[in-house]
Amino acid sequence: MSSFDDFCTIVVETVPDFRGDDDCVEKVAKSGLDVFAHNIETVEELQNVVRDHRANFKQSLKVLMMAKEYAPAGTLTKTSIMLGCGETPGQIVKTMEKVRAAGVDVMTFGQYMRPSKRHMPVSEYVTPEAFNKYQTLGMEMVSLLFMCLYLTYSCSEKYSFFL
Protein backbone atom coordinates (compact mmCIF):
# COMPACT_ATOMS: atom_id res chain seq x y z
CA MET A 1 0.00 0.00 0.00
CA SER A 2 1.32 3.45 -0.93
CA SER A 3 1.23 6.42 1.37
CA PHE A 4 1.03 10.06 0.40
CA ASP A 5 4.79 10.35 1.01
CA ASP A 6 5.45 7.82 -1.78
CA PHE A 7 4.37 10.34 -4.40
CA CYS A 8 6.14 13.44 -5.50
CA THR A 9 5.17 16.34 -7.67
CA ILE A 10 7.68 17.98 -9.95
CA VAL A 11 6.84 21.46 -11.19
CA VAL A 12 8.17 22.08 -14.68
CA GLU A 13 7.56 25.44 -16.31
CA THR A 14 8.35 25.94 -19.98
CA VAL A 15 8.74 29.64 -20.59
CA PRO A 16 9.39 32.02 -23.48
CA ASP A 17 12.61 34.00 -23.61
CA PHE A 18 10.83 37.11 -22.26
CA ARG A 19 12.84 39.00 -24.90
CA GLY A 20 15.76 38.72 -22.51
CA ASP A 21 14.04 40.63 -19.67
CA ASP A 22 15.97 39.50 -16.60
CA ASP A 23 13.24 40.66 -14.18
CA CYS A 24 10.79 38.22 -15.78
CA VAL A 25 13.33 35.40 -15.74
CA GLU A 26 14.11 36.10 -12.08
CA LYS A 27 10.43 36.04 -11.04
CA VAL A 28 9.83 32.67 -12.68
CA ALA A 29 13.14 31.18 -11.54
CA LYS A 30 12.39 32.11 -7.92
CA SER A 31 8.74 30.96 -8.06
CA GLY A 32 9.35 27.56 -6.48
CA LEU A 33 9.45 25.46 -9.61
CA ASP A 34 11.68 22.38 -9.87
CA VAL A 35 12.61 22.70 -13.54
CA PHE A 36 12.98 25.95 -15.49
CA ALA A 37 12.55 24.99 -19.15
CA HIS A 38 13.17 27.15 -22.18
CA ASN A 39 13.56 25.57 -25.60
CA ILE A 40 16.24 26.77 -27.98
CA GLU A 41 14.32 24.83 -30.66
CA THR A 42 17.17 24.24 -33.14
CA VAL A 43 20.87 24.69 -33.79
CA GLU A 44 22.26 28.22 -33.85
CA GLU A 45 22.74 28.22 -37.63
CA LEU A 46 19.01 27.57 -38.31
CA GLN A 47 17.50 29.95 -35.75
CA ASN A 48 16.35 32.52 -38.33
CA VAL A 49 14.69 29.79 -40.41
CA VAL A 50 12.95 27.88 -37.62
CA ARG A 51 12.14 30.47 -34.95
CA ASP A 52 10.32 33.77 -34.77
CA HIS A 53 12.64 36.62 -35.72
CA ARG A 54 12.42 38.06 -32.19
CA ALA A 55 14.05 34.96 -30.68
CA ASN A 56 17.65 33.86 -31.08
CA PHE A 57 20.10 31.28 -29.81
CA LYS A 58 22.28 33.59 -27.72
CA GLN A 59 19.29 35.19 -26.04
CA SER A 60 17.87 31.75 -25.21
CA LEU A 61 21.16 30.58 -23.69
CA LYS A 62 21.33 33.82 -21.70
CA VAL A 63 17.82 33.18 -20.32
CA LEU A 64 18.82 29.67 -19.24
CA MET A 65 21.99 30.97 -17.58
CA MET A 66 20.06 33.74 -15.79
CA ALA A 67 17.54 31.18 -14.55
CA LYS A 68 20.36 29.07 -13.13
CA GLU A 69 21.79 32.15 -11.41
CA TYR A 70 18.47 33.31 -9.91
CA ALA A 71 16.89 29.97 -8.99
CA PRO A 72 17.38 28.35 -5.60
CA ALA A 73 19.98 25.58 -5.38
CA GLY A 74 18.65 22.32 -6.75
CA THR A 75 16.45 23.90 -9.43
CA LEU A 76 17.18 22.33 -12.79
CA THR A 77 17.34 24.07 -16.16
CA LYS A 78 16.18 22.26 -19.29
CA THR A 79 16.13 22.92 -23.01
CA SER A 80 15.07 21.05 -26.14
CA ILE A 81 15.80 21.06 -29.82
CA MET A 82 14.00 19.54 -32.77
CA LEU A 83 15.89 17.43 -35.27
CA GLY A 84 14.95 17.12 -38.91
CA CYS A 85 15.05 20.86 -39.68
CA GLY A 86 18.16 20.71 -41.86
CA GLU A 87 20.86 20.67 -39.19
CA THR A 88 24.11 18.76 -39.62
CA PRO A 89 25.61 16.31 -37.11
CA GLY A 90 28.45 18.77 -36.48
CA GLN A 91 25.98 21.57 -35.71
CA ILE A 92 24.11 19.30 -33.31
CA VAL A 93 27.28 18.40 -31.40
CA LYS A 94 28.33 22.07 -31.27
CA THR A 95 24.89 22.95 -29.88
CA MET A 96 25.19 20.25 -27.22
CA GLU A 97 28.57 21.65 -26.21
CA LYS A 98 27.24 25.22 -25.97
CA VAL A 99 24.24 24.10 -23.93
CA ARG A 100 26.51 22.21 -21.54
CA ALA A 101 28.89 25.18 -21.28
CA ALA A 102 25.90 27.36 -20.35
CA GLY A 103 25.28 25.11 -17.36
CA VAL A 104 21.99 23.63 -18.55
CA ASP A 105 21.14 20.44 -16.65
CA VAL A 106 18.74 18.65 -19.00
CA MET A 107 18.59 18.57 -22.79
CA THR A 108 16.12 16.68 -24.93
CA PHE A 109 15.94 16.05 -28.65
CA GLY A 110 12.78 15.27 -30.57
CA GLN A 111 11.92 14.76 -34.23
CA TYR A 112 10.40 17.85 -35.85
CA MET A 113 6.91 17.05 -37.09
CA ARG A 114 5.28 19.57 -39.43
CA PRO A 115 2.08 20.69 -37.68
CA SER A 116 0.41 22.04 -40.84
CA LYS A 117 1.12 22.84 -44.47
CA ARG A 118 1.68 26.46 -43.43
CA HIS A 119 4.72 25.41 -41.40
CA MET A 120 8.22 24.57 -42.51
CA PRO A 121 8.47 21.10 -44.10
CA VAL A 122 10.45 18.32 -42.43
CA SER A 123 13.95 18.23 -43.88
CA GLU A 124 14.58 14.64 -42.79
CA TYR A 125 13.28 11.98 -40.47
CA VAL A 126 16.19 11.22 -38.19
CA THR A 127 16.76 7.49 -37.68
CA PRO A 128 16.47 5.82 -34.28
CA GLU A 129 20.15 4.90 -34.65
CA ALA A 130 21.12 8.56 -34.98
CA PHE A 131 19.03 9.45 -31.92
CA ASN A 132 20.80 6.68 -29.99
CA LYS A 133 24.17 8.05 -31.08
CA TYR A 134 23.28 11.55 -29.86
CA GLN A 135 21.95 10.14 -26.61
CA THR A 136 25.19 8.24 -25.99
CA LEU A 137 27.22 11.38 -26.71
CA GLY A 138 24.97 13.47 -24.48
CA MET A 139 25.24 11.05 -21.58
CA GLU A 140 29.03 11.17 -21.88
CA MET A 141 28.94 14.93 -21.28
CA VAL A 142 29.53 15.39 -17.58
CA SER A 143 26.45 16.58 -15.65
CA LEU A 144 24.19 16.76 -18.69
CA LEU A 145 21.06 14.66 -18.40
CA PHE A 146 20.19 13.88 -21.96
CA MET A 147 17.18 12.30 -23.61
CA CYS A 148 16.54 11.58 -27.27
CA LEU A 149 12.92 11.01 -28.11
CA TYR A 150 12.35 9.47 -31.51
CA LEU A 151 9.04 10.60 -33.03
CA THR A 152 7.65 11.87 -29.74
CA TYR A 153 6.95 15.28 -28.31
CA SER A 154 9.62 16.18 -25.77
CA CYS A 155 7.35 17.09 -22.89
CA SER A 156 8.19 16.83 -19.22
CA GLU A 157 6.36 13.53 -18.74
CA LYS A 158 8.87 11.87 -21.06
CA TYR A 159 11.89 12.65 -18.89
CA SER A 160 10.50 13.25 -15.41
CA PHE A 161 11.32 9.70 -14.33
CA PHE A 162 15.00 10.73 -14.35
CA LEU A 163 14.54 13.63 -11.94
N, C-alpha and C positions, 0 to 999 in steps of 0.2 A: 504494500500500500504506500502511495506517495503522500508526502506532506507538502504543505505550502512552500516550505523551505527548499524542496527539491526542484522548484521551477525558478527560472530567472528571466527577467525581461531585459532585453538589450535595446536601447534607444539609438536608432540610426537616423540621421537627418541628412538628406541629400539636398544641397543648397546650390543656388546660382553663384556666380563669381562676385555679385554685388558691385560690379564694375570697379572692383578693387577697393571699395570703401572699407577701411579697417575697422571703423566703429561697428558696422553691421557684422563683420566677421567675428569681432570680439564678443558681441552680444550672443550670437549663436554658440560660439565655442565655449562660453561660460554658462550656458543654459542648463547644464546637467546631462547632456547627451553622452552616450558611450562612444559613438563613432561619428565623426564629422566627415561627411562624404561630399566631394565635389569632383565631377567627371571632367577630365581633360578631353575626352571624346575620341581623339585621334593623335597621330604623331604630329610633331611641330610643323613639318613641311606641308601638311595637308589642312592645317587649321582654317585657312581662308576659303577652302573648297567645301569643307564639311560643316563648319560652325558659323553662327551668326557673326557678322563683321565686327560686332562690339566685343566679342570674346576673343581671347588669344591664349596661347600656350604659357607664355611667361606670366601673364596675369593670373592664370589658373594655378600655376605652381606657387606664386606669391600668396594667394589665398590659402592654399594648403599649409604653407609654412607659417603664415600668421595664425592660423587655427591651432597649429601645434604649439606655438608660442603662448597664445592666450588661454588655451584649455587647461583644466586641472590635470595633474599627473595621472597617467593611466588612460586618458582619452585617446582613442585611436583616430588616425586620419586615413581616408580611403579614397582612391580614384579608380576610374575605369576608362578603357579605350575600346573602340569597336575595330575589329579587323575586317578586311574585305572592302576597304575604301580606296585601295590603290597604293597602300604603304609597302615598303620593301622590308625584308628581314633586318637589314642593317638599321633602318629607321626605327623599327620596333625595339631592337636592342638598345639603341641610343636613348629612346624614350624611357625604357625601363631604368637605365642608368641615371637619367636626370631625375626621375621620380624618386628613386632611392636616395640620391644625393640631397634631395629636398626634404628628406626625413619622413616621407609618407610610409605608413605602416602596412597598408593593404592595397594591393592592386589587382584588378580583375580585367580579364579580356573576354569579349563576347563577339560573336559573328554579327556584322552589320546586316540587318534585314530591312529592305526597302519598305517603308510603311504605306506608301502610295505611289502612284505614277508621277505625282508632282515632286517627289523627293529624288535625290541622287540615286542612280542605279547601283547595284552591287557590282563592284569591280571583280571580285572573286569570292568563291566559297572556300574558306580556309579548311584544309583537311584536319581530321582529328589528330593525325600524326604531327602536324605542325603545331597544333595547340599543345600537345603533350611535350614537344620540344621546348616551347616557350615556358611551359609550366616548370619543367625541370630546371631551365636556366633561372627562372624567377626564384625558385626555392633555394637555389645555390647562392643567391644574393643575401648576404647576412641581414637579418632582421626584417626582411620583406616577406610578408605573408602574401602568397600569390595564388591566384585561381584562374584557370582557363576554362571557359564555359562554352563548349561547342554547341552552336545553334540553340542557345538559351539566352534569356534576358538576364543580365548580371545584377539582379536585385539582392537585397540584403539577406533574404531567406536562403539564397544559394550558398553563402559563405558563413553564415552566422554560427554554424556548428564548430567552426574553428576558434571562435572568440572565447 
